[in-house]
Amino acid sequence: MSVPRHPPEEPVILALDQGTHASRALLINPRGEVLFSHKLRVGLTRHGPNEVEQDPNEILISLNHVIGEARNFAKIHRLCIRSAGLSTQRSTVVAWHKVSGQVLYPALSWQDTRARQYLDRLEDEEQEIKVRTGLQISPHYGASKLRWLVEQVPEVSQAAKDGNLHLGPLASFLLFHLLEQRPFIIDHGNAARTLLWNISTRDWDPYLLKCFAIVARWLPRPLPIRADFGRLSDGGIPVTAVNGDQAAALYGHGALHADTVMVNIGTGAFVMIDTGKRVMAHPRLLSSITDSAINKCSYALEGTVNGAGSALQWAEQTWGLDISLSPQGQKPPLFINTVGGLGSPWWQAGPSPHLHGSGTQGCRSKPAECIAAILESTAFLIFANLQQILHHGFIIRQLSVSGGLSRYDMLCQALADLSTLPVIRSRQREATARGIAWQAGNQAKAFPAMSGQRFEPQLNPTLKRRYRRFIAILGESSG
């Protein structure tokens, strides 16, 4: 890619963004400009609607590759990599042997819900778990998947008996293999997505460990999001920030504003508003930690949508839909988007994904309308979360959108029309990478906000009627 003019030996941050479908390395200067970007795709295996796995070794190899490419570019262009930050997909978990480092089972993706049955017996503890973690009980989060690994995989249970088991979020596995000294550590942001970590004490919680029958010594030592994690084995670059991808993305567009809701739309979609130093409770949304150092923390209120880019991928695999087509149609079929289950504010599996009132024949004859239906349903799910934030008393003046699916004008305009708020789409869509670079640089001031396209709300009664119908169908299906 082209390189903006910069002085010789300019300091830059290496941002490592490990997502569901690709690993990226970016070099970002103190002004927030991306000087270099390289990505390598990684695989995702679906064994059914509830079983979604990835190969941790493939992910590790991909990261080592993109790190090498970034270092070569920095050397050629006389850039000094001052530090590195790592962002990872949250709620994906791994089990490995603590001596050999060998993976004991494929990584269970954040989309994997096979261990739902371990949550059924915790109904009486649900409110206490939410108070301690800020999370709803959900099979998407790490605890039930970790319990499944220990009980159902002989290699994992044997390692536990021998005292050789390491369990944790994907980030802990990557840090173990990427860093010198092979430390067994994890950041606050990823630890917080396990249902085992207390958002107030900022440590593993004995009550939660007992709920899920997880032994503390199996888990990595938590560190603040901004901390000295160690040095990369490849090049000795200090890693000074680690975070979950969506939490990092909150800082990707400049200074945080209390009147702005951040919406990041990738494989999943996440709706977040900064609540500063206060953990704000909400009955249907999540309380998330977004930034931390030794003596300070920042939090957000968060809504989560499972069926964003994953819904397009589901339609490609299930219906053979050509998702490279541009969306078309003012009144597409109504897609009941429960891909991956309903996240907030429903927190249930929901009915099977389907086109309401029609079969898949319409997708074969009018595939562009089917794509429009999926994007529209994503906007509906995002708006349902935004309404929860608005009803909680926040005064919102605009939405800031980022992520791969934000490239669709139709989706951005639908969000503007539904919310009656302007939507700002940054021209720099690498919000996660910019955010983790800012945290790794330990900057007091945020990067300058990137200019972007503005979508003004328009009167769209048809869209709002379709939204109400969509919500009503979900209500009817869920009983």
Secondary structure, 3 states (H helix, E strand, C coil): CCCCCCCCCEEEEEEEEECCCEEEEEEECCCCCEEEEEEEECCCEECCCCCEEECHHHHHHHHHHHHHHHHHHHHHCCEEEEEEEEEECCCCEEEEECCCCCECCCEECCCCCCCCHHHHCCHHHHHHHHHHHCCCCCCCCHHHHHHHHHHHCHHHHHHHHHCCEEEEEHHHHHHHHHECCCCCEEEHHHHCCCCCEECCCCEECHHHHHHHCCCHHHCCEEECCEEEEEEECCCCCEEEEEEEHHHHHCCCCCCCCCCEEEEEECCCEEEEEEEECCCCCCCCCEEEEEEEECCEEEEEEEEEECCCHHHHHHHHHHHCCCCCCCCCCCCCCCEECCCCCECCCCCECCCCCEECCCCCHHHHHCHHHHHHHHHHHHHHHHHHHHHHHHHCCCCCCEEEEECHHHHCHHHHHHHHHHHCCCEEEECCCCHHHHHHHHHHCCCCCCCCCCCEEEECCCCCHHHHHHHHHHHHHHHHHHC
